[in-house]
Amino acid sequence: MNEDTQIHATPFPALRKKHAMNRLNGRTAVITGGATGIGLAAAKRFVEEGAFVFIFGRRQEALDAAVGDLGPHARAVQGSVSDEADLDRLYRAVKAERGTLDIVFANAGTGSPLPLGQITAGHIDETFGTNVKGTIFTVQKALPLMGNGGSIILTGSSAGTTGAAGFTAYSASKAAVRNLARTWAEDLKGTGIRVNVLSPGATATELAKEALGEEGQKAYGAMTPLQRMADPAEIGAVAAFLASSDSSFMTASEVAVDGGLAQL
Amino acid sequence: MKKLKGKIAVITGGSSGIGLATAKRFVEEGAQVVITGRREKELKEAAASIRDSVTAVAGDVSRMDDLDRLYALVKEKHGHIDILFANAGAGTVAPLAAATEAHFDQTFDVNVKGLFFSVQKALPLLKDGGSIILTSSVSNVLGLPAFSAYAASKAAVRSFARAWTLELKDRNIRVNSVSPGPIDTPALATTTGLTPEQAEQAAHQKPRHTALRTCSTDSCSNCAL
């Protein structure tokens, strides 16, 4: 509520203290793309709320730094969601240390612009290989470890609804991700496992800030009704909501956390 | 987990169902709530069940005088509003061929006009940076046979959230709508005009494809939070 607006101005450590909730006590979570950005922000929030988190990402250096930041209730497994053997290794590690899995945040994704007219097969394969195929196998391979009452969260994007100039492959891949939740909610009927899509818009991750520069961040923020970019922690907060029983009647949903960008 | 510590919240349609469950959760989270509803007895019982930090003001959101009285009381007691949950709504069963003008007017008077003025009349008291939550329904995007007036009125509510987000952005007031599916509330059995068997069926239907079960009102209030 409007406490949220105060939170934005608060530096991260203060924010962390403010939200000492225990909604995820004792839960085990996997977060792909968990070393930086939205994945890392979610990992921080999950750990704060009592979860044990496995972060999965391609860059060992970033993973090491993240685990150092997250503390004793976090592990890192290096790998790519587009490589099935890597995913198998991830879930073997989860099984070995925790036995079962409650929460999967399939968040790893990639996107780069390539205008219509210049799109290559390699570009499509890379984008869809990570965002769609990677998401599918992240979830499919997690299922044997998931008990009743689990939560699967997929990272969509406002671009999945609106499109984004020059981002054909990315936008279409995120529309596909949004649709996965619809079919899986059906496929998972009777298991108690919920699956929802979290769709951010303009989010000020380190990567985005670097790519956009000062001017770009301002321009991007100005496009949203809230007139700024999101702090990754604001996305992590909603991921924690979807992971917890506070969202117990939600499945197949898309939750937009985009400052209104794709909602008007 | 006191996410709403010190906040002042107004909840219309607060005497039962989603409104009451939300009021309880808001109070648990540290808010002071003002609930309003048409039925004085139910409203009093609701307030008693919440116990602390609650004020009950009887009134009908489709009556402008009642809204003025509600907000005058809120102003006197709390001075301002941080959160408005415009939740009062009603729907009765009426197939297209049989629906009367009164049925149509009643549905839109409460769900659309009542909600519109619940928000408009709250604006002078709403703090910049506040939050407005509108109760829509899954029927805002789904067809609902024999509930077409209700479904259309809820689509209007969803649309309000879009326009008001833009109108209120300079005041940093966020507007969102929540769209519950079938919720097992007393209203399902008492105000829809469904027979007990139909209400039972509605409470256990699998809307379109997927719902796991009918929602307890609590999980709905979690989202309003």
Interface residues (C-beta under 8 A of the other chain):
Chain A: M1 N2 E3 D4 T5 Q6 M21 R23 A185 E186 K189 G192 R194 P225 L226 Q227 F241 S245 D246 S247 S248 F249 M250 T251 A252 G260 Q263 L264
Chain B: M1 K3 L4 K5 K7 D82 I83 K127 G129 G130 S131 A161 R162 T165 L166 K169 N172 R174 P180 G181 H209 T210 A211 L212 C215 S216 S219 C220 N222 C223 L225
